[in-house]
Amino acid sequence: MSTTITVRQAASLLGISKGTADRWLLRGTFPTPAYKIENSWIIPARPLLVMLGYSTDEVDATIQDTLAAA
């Protein structure tokens, strides 16, 4: 199971505005995979966090903790 984040959360992690993130998504230049489903963007958390320098073990542990708490 994968964990996703919102465009606003992704923008915050990247240090950019939501408007910039929206433009990147629409242009296809967002730095990690993102998928549009109807009117919503789905952004998997793992690729973005790994791109930002988090270790894969750290990311996987955080995602597992998040899913276990849900």
C-alpha positions in Angstrom: 0.0 0.0 0.0 1.4 3.4 -0.8 0.9 6.7 1.0 0.1 9.8 -0.9 0.3 13.5 -0.1 -1.6 16.5 -1.3 -0.3 19.1 -3.7 -0.1 21.6 -0.8 2.0 19.1 1.3 4.3 18.4 -1.7 4.7 22.1 -2.4 5.6 22.7 1.3 8.2 19.9 1.2 9.7 21.3 -2.0 9.8 24.9 -0.6 7.5 26.2 -3.4 4.1 27.7 -3.6 1.0 25.5 -4.3 0.6 27.6 -7.5 4.0 26.6 -8.7 3.4 23.0 -7.9 0.1 23.2 -9.8 1.9 24.7 -12.8 4.5 21.9 -12.7 1.8 19.3 -12.5 -0.1 20.7 -15.5 3.1 21.1 -17.6 4.3 17.6 -16.7 7.4 19.0 -15.1 6.8 17.9 -11.5 10.0 16.2 -10.3 8.4 13.0 -9.2 5.5 10.8 -10.5 2.1 12.3 -10.0 -1.2 11.1 -11.4 -4.4 13.0 -12.2 -7.6 11.2 -11.3 -10.7 13.3 -12.3 -10.0 16.7 -10.6 -7.4 15.5 -8.0 -3.7 14.9 -8.2 -2.3 11.8 -6.5 1.3 12.2 -5.4 3.1 9.2 -3.9 5.0 10.3 -0.9 7.9 7.8 -1.1 9.5 9.1 -4.4 9.3 12.7 -3.3 10.8 12.0 0.1 13.6 9.9 -1.4 14.3 12.7 -3.9 14.6 15.1 -1.0 17.4 13.0 0.5 15.6 10.8 3.0 16.9 7.3 3.2 14.6 4.6 1.8 14.7 2.8 5.2 13.6 6.0 7.0 10.9 6.7 4.5 9.6 3.1 4.6 9.5 3.1 8.4 7.7 6.4 8.5 5.1 5.2 6.0 4.6 1.9 7.9 4.1 3.9 11.2 1.6 6.1 9.5 -0.3 3.2 8.1 -0.3 1.3 11.4 -1.7 4.4 13.2 -4.6 4.8 10.7 
